[in-house]
Amino acid sequence: MKNYDRIWATVDLDAIKHNMAAMKVNLREETKIIAVVKTDGYGHGAVPIAHEIEDLPYLYGFAVATVEEALILRGSGIRKPVLILGYTFPYCYEKMAREEIRPAVFREDMLEEMGKAAVSCGRPVKIHIKVDTGMSRIGIRPDESGLAFVRKCMETPGIEIEGIFTHFARADETDKTPARQQLEQFLDFTGRIRRELGIHIPVQHCSNSAGIVGLGEANLDVVRAGITLYGLWPSEQVAKDIVPLKPVLSLRSRIVYIKELEAGRAVSYGGTFVTQAPTRVATIPAGYGDGYPRGLSNKGSVLIAGKRAPILGRICMDQFMVDVTGIPEAKEGDVVTLIGPDGDDAITMEELGELSGRFNYELACCLNKRVPRVYVKDGETVYSKDSFRDFR
Ligand SMILES: *Cc1c(COP(=O)(O)O)cnc(C)c1O
């Protein structure tokens, strides 16, 4: 196993399984889960996570944002359904059909082109119709025009309607009224499809993580679990006691330099922090070039030997400084926790998201390819990946 001393993210595959089971307990027996693994599994690594959970009987399949993400899963051997949540461009329709990747469909020209691709490669395209009930992003309207669209889906050769779904804009708020209104519109529409077009679409879905945690009636045939899969919360306002989650990712580095500064010394670019007293300063070899937010300058802290060390001055691209005056045992080479537990304390993605003016989803996605990922199961490293080569 490679040595990742500078910075590394540990991904706890047991925590992924724990979070899946915790969500399932809050769902009806018949409701299955789609694991949302877009943006490389919210920065955690889509492939190892998908393989870890693919065999769970209540896992329906996976959702991604792009066809390339879907093909990465297929290329790694994932066989369960893979759904693309956004628009899919025509250049890949044949490949999509051959690999049985399910597109979200909401434009008539998509239907025509997908139908052709299906016929030419001899496999139907299984589509999920996207309905816009309040997000105003993508999707057909749940009205006459929407019904006409569904009829067109039924009539297009090569197209098989497998699913229909909508997406909540505000399910993560304390007041569930807007989400309930969206749900109601969706159920009315699928009711009309059944009555007026005479078909029952087998896979109906609404809920995202916030719905799973806080809106039981929205959990239909399947639910789409994103942020909660990774043990993170959709927002501050969701109930945190119903589905007990475990954060999956931790981020660590090592102290590379310690020095004693006298009072009056400025630290880092712009001299935004000036020591008021003799201060012991440690340098950490990580920065915004790894996706660690510059917004944490003079605000965040790290854990060293289970204690908080405040960030001094600006975060640089590749390094930043922390105050270890209160941690006399800290020495060069010691492990530093940027995200995750150390002793009795822990730094959460939520805390850093809040402090940096980003949010937890964004923070996870922004941990970039300079950060190697190490996968742990039963306390053992089972797999690791990095992007340290970029040539043939
Ligand atoms: C990203 C996404 C999800 C997952 O959202 P979470 O809040 O992370 O659970 C579900 N559905 C759609 C359409 C999405 O784009």
The ligand as a Gaussian input file, in Angstrom:
#p B3LYP/6-31G(d) Opt

LIG

0 1
 C      -28.458000      15.098000      -6.323000
 C      -29.830000      14.589000      -6.450000
 C      -30.371000      13.744000      -5.464000
 C      -29.687000      13.457000      -4.151000
 O      -29.878000      14.564000      -3.281000
 P      -29.440000      14.473000      -1.748000
 O      -29.945000      15.723000      -1.145000
 O      -27.955000      14.402000      -1.743000
 O      -30.063000      13.241000      -1.221000
 C      -31.612000      13.187000      -5.707000
 N      -32.292000      13.460000      -6.843000
 C      -31.812000      14.295000      -7.788000
 C      -32.639000      14.563000      -9.001000
 C      -30.585000      14.898000      -7.619000
 O      -30.122000      15.735000      -8.561000

